[in-house]
Amino acid sequence: MNTVSVTSQPPKILIMIPTNDHGGCEYNALSFGKDLVENYQCEVYASFPLNDALEHMAALVMRSGMHFMPFEGSFVKSDNIDAVRAQQTEAWRIFDELRPDAVFIPLPWPKRGQGMIAACAGIGLPALIKFALVPEEWGSNEFVYEPCRKAIQSHRQTWFANSAYSADLLEKHFKLTPQTVDHFHVGPIGIHRLAGDDMAMANETVPMTREERLGLTNPDAFIVTTVARLSTQKGYPYLLTAAFNLIERHPDLHFVWVGDGDLRQELEAQIAMKGMQDHFSLLGFRSDVREILQESDLFVLPTIYEGGCSQALLEAMEEGVPCVISDTSAVGEVITHRHDGLLARCGDAKDLEEQIELALSSDDIREGLIENALDTVQNYSAEIMFANTRTRIESLLGYEFQKRETPVAGITSVGMQVGDDEALLDLEDPGFHGNPVARTSSNGALSLWVDRRLGFWLRDDCLDQSKGLFIAGQQTISREALTDLRITVNGVELETLVTLEDEQGQWKIKADFPDELREKGLKEGLFVLLNTPHTETAKTAFENATIRDQVSFIIRKIALPLPQPRGAKG
């Protein structure tokens, strides 16, 4: 690649994710963004829908030094023409506001988000498109947006998949020329890499003892762990059959399942019918996956198909846990049977049982698998994945990113201007997003238009003194929408007192921090989220606005009231 160095402003890189939930694809992409922020002179923005499931991920984005821009709308499993057009319209709005230099679009599922790809192609915006999971069969009636398919033929876009296997599937599904789609394996990253050492916002009370962490009744149990959604795709029905038979012969076995999904109730019911509740722990979504793996004796994943080589598998290999996995999709590109893992025939409960039995039969077998797997997994490190992704974006741009002389800390926060009786949020801080519209003549304070959702991260020693939030603004939406405004702090919804002051729409909101929030969250800092419902009344009230094409409102002031002058404490 012939490149030149960046000599002007740091490039803006937008990570735009067509998702309604969080998982490996999302965390991988955002971990890459965090690496860019910390080690290169780049501004990184992330955009995805802000729903209840993704509030935590939005918090992690901002805590990692990136900026967050909500993507208005939601995604269905498979696109249709209306969904694609809506995606294009929203993507163009974000492009117009941000003016990014390049876009990185990681697709958790290739049948949705095609409007984002076409939106980039339509204006010639350089875009790197990643396909995380590619199904074996596409279906004759599945929707493929033709401008999206043609976008790969442009020198302004690069598509890649997590494996050679998936790249071939994409070329078949999109009817592309062979060797059109690039590929490389994505390393073991996940939420742990993105969140860093402080996991309190994801799982505030992680148990400290092995028994509490894993939900054990037998402290001497042999732990067989699976990390995957509780779905048919991940092969749980086959694992459950194998587990029942194995427990009959090995009563010290305990199966730990990390993840949640639509099979949970059915799996729990079958376990209860067998009376084997003491041999299973269904832990749900957890942020301490690495710690759980470190307590495990064997990792098992009977997945039906993967986009690349499972992230959970690579994490288990890194943590020195022997692995049994189904021989499916691209797993064989990484794992060699009886060398660095044991491969079971896909969808075969009996063979899965036999491979687990083989792992249980000998300490030497398990130790050999661990030793070889630790060598193998070095080829799939997060650093290699970051470099592979970064160089492809650089190739699209035609220049290399400048490295920072000193890496920056990941967590950033909105600045506070502290006075005697309040700590005032700095509305001009880069971590606080909005459109400036006016400055008052009296003190030069900035007012901002903000979207109906606004999040920011606060870290300051004045949080120890303040007992709540004070927000003042000007009403630009209906009274009903304003009075329904929600404020959550570290995931806890606050009780608010709204005061509408005059006919010009001036308003104030006060909210107190509950005791449990102060005890658990204030020492680490606060993630504050304002959210006003997108009601039909609010939409109608804002139809004639000229600055924004969506429901928004003006913020003039956000402050933390202080009970006494700073320094007055004895």
C-alpha angles and dihedrals in degrees: 000000000000105000142169128206123258110257102170131053118335109272120257113232117192120202106199116186125191097212143121094195142032131257145127096307092053095045093046092054094045092046087056088052091051090052090052092051094048100043108023136050096253137123110225125199127186125202128188136128115292106224132143092275093051102042089094092051091050088053091052090050092058094040087056094058097260127120122241126219115180115232106221112226137032137255134242125208094257126026125238129189094267092050092048093050091049090050091050093050094050093044091052090050090054092044090051092051098041104029093207122198092219139000128220112200115188110190115205086192124021096217094067131055095040089133090064091054092048091046090059092045092048093063099029094248111164108250136181111203120199123194110203103178124022121186121230092233125035102191127237094251097046115124118249115180107223097214087053092052091049092049092078089063090064120093086225093071134059121190123198138174133206093251144011087252092058093043089058091049092051092051089052095046095046093038093238131161112268115267091026095116118065121216144194133157117259116228130234104284119131131146095318092067093047098044096041121196097331107076096158096113093052097045113002098191110039108177115245102206122074092238093051095043094051100031094242129172092179111056091196095054123135104239120222108185132195123186111194143099113286093249138122089249090066092054100242095149089060092044092051092053091048092045094054091053094045094050090055089061098032110037092178093067118114121186116211116195118192115194140050135240150132095299095060099099093043093050092047091050093052092048090050092050088057092046090233100126091125090061097055136061117189100192100177121210110351134181094202096069093134091053090049091051090051089058093048129101098197136014119213127185117172093182119170094212140350135191092232131339107324115268090217090054092052091048090052090050090051091051092052098250118145111240140218115188137163116261097242141129110343098343090106090058088068110021125063112200114253091000108076098352145359117256121210124195109265113258093005111122092184095054090045089054091050094051091049089048089053091053091049093049100072140026088206092058092051093046091050092051091050094050094050094042091055088058093046097049092057086076090062103047123151090244091058090049092049091051093047091051095043096050091052091054090046089052090054091050096041096231140074124249115248114245119232113246089223121024112242125231113263101228116076129175141192112268124248128213103210122208133169097278105019145023107230121208114239103236090192093059112119090233092064115074129208144102114273110230108165146004120212115237095225102062106356092246115166124239120201138201107224132186120251088269122052128173132180139164123234128197118168137127089240088073087078089063103038119087098192152346132280120198128180128185149135123272116242097157134054122298089241093056093047095049089050092057111134126210119196125181118195087344095308115119112226127217107244135204111207121197120191103201108187147348091273089071100253110159142173132203127197125189130176125217111240117234094250090055092051092048097048105028116025096074091056095039136254136278106204121196125186116194128176115190118253092233124173088242091055092047091052093047091054100044093103096048115121103194100055132027093208138051109291140151139204123257116201100167142008116183144165107225112225118212095218140008113288112261093025094105112108 
